[in-house]
Amino acid sequence: MTFRIFLIIFIIIAPNFLFANTQYFQEALNLYENKKFSEAKFKFEQDIVYNPKRELSYLYLSKIFKNLKKIKLQEQNLNTVILLNPKNEEAIYSLAKLKLEASDYSKSKELNNKLISFCNKFCSRSQKLKIEIENLSKK
């Protein structure tokens, strides 16, 4: 009897929960694309509550924090993306650029070398970044 009650409750609640999971992300993405960063930030954070392993929410939060010039928060979110997916090219590239801007040439080079080892979409950007790192580290 209790299993049936549980099953009925699950059938009623599960679709709403699953809809909320995708709804927050899609709303956040729409807000981000319309440059409503404050509202998008809130929706991405809501999405993370329901989907703590959705790397794209963290990636977009890092982009928002970049626009808001909140470097530490940008870096934290990029690190979270890389923790969730060590081969996320955009996050590695963005973190390498961030480290280069902070004059951390060795970390930038390390991240870029990691990216070069498996890149698919960011290969040309990575090669340009490699040259930029080399030129700046010589100064």
N, C-alpha and C positions, 0 to 999 in steps of 0.2 A: 504494500500500500504506500509506504513512504517513498519507494522508488518511483512509483507512478506520479506522485505529487512533485517530486524533484524533476522528473522528466517534463511534466507539464509546465512547471515554472521555467525550466531551461528553454523550452521551445518558445515561450512567450518573451523571455528576456534576451536570449542570444541574438536574435535578429536586430534588436535595438542596440545592443552593445556593439555588434559588428558594424552596423551603420554608423554609429558614433565614431568608431575607429577610423573609418575612411573619411567621414564627413569633416572632421577637424583638419585633417591634412589638406584636403581639397579646398576648403575654405581658406586656409592659411596660404596655400599656393596662389589662389586667385587674388588675395589681398597683397601678397608679395609682388605679383606681376603688375598690380595697379599702384605700386610704390606706397602702399599703406603699411609701412614697416611696423609701427607700434601695434596695430591690430593683428598683423600677420604673426608677430612675435608671440603674442598671447595665444593665438590658435595653434602655432607650432608647439608651444609649451603644453597646451591641452592635449595635443596629439601624443606627446611624449608620455603623458600620464597613462594613456591607454596602450601605447606602443613604445615602451622604453628602448626597444632595439631598432627603431626605424631610423636608420642612419641619415636619410634625406631630411628629416626634421632638424637634426643637429646641423647638417650641412647648410640648410637655409638659415638657421639661426646664426651661424657663423657669418653668412653673407649680410644679414641684418646688422650684426654687431660691427662688421667692417664699415658699413654705411654710417653707423652711429659713432664710429671712431672709438669703439670700446674694445681695444686690442686684446686685453686679457680674456674677456669673454669670447671673443672671436677664436683665440687660440684654444681655450678650453673646449669649445664645441668642435673644432677641427680635430683635436686629440681624441675626443669621444668618437667621432666618425671613424678615425683610423683604428681605434680600439675595437669598434664593432666590425669594421671591414678593413683589414690591413692593406688591401689592394684598391682602395678608393682613390683613383688617380687625381680627381679634382681636389680632394682634401689634402693629399700629400703635396700636390703642386702649390696649393694656396698656403699651406703651412711653410713650405720652403720659401715662398715669396715673402711671407711674413717674417721669417727668421732673417732673410737677407735684408729686409728693411730695418731690422733691429741690429744690423751689423754682426749677426751670429753666422759668419761665413761657414764655419765647420759644420754646424747643424744643417744649414741650408744645403750645403754640398752633400752631406750624408742623405738627407731626404731626397734630393734630386737624383742621386745615384740609385737609390732604392726605386724611385719612379722609373728611371731609364731601364732598369732590369726587367720590368714587366709591362711597360707602357703600351697602350693600344690607341687611345684617343688623344693623349697629351704628349706624344713623342716630340712633335716639332716644338711645342712650347717648352718642353723639358730641355731640349737641345739649346734653345735660345737662353734659357735660364742658366744653363751650365756655362755658357760664354759670359753671361752677365756676372755670375759668381766669380769666375776666374779673373775677369777684368777688375772687379771691385776689391777682391782680396789682394791684388798686387799693389794697390794704392797705399 
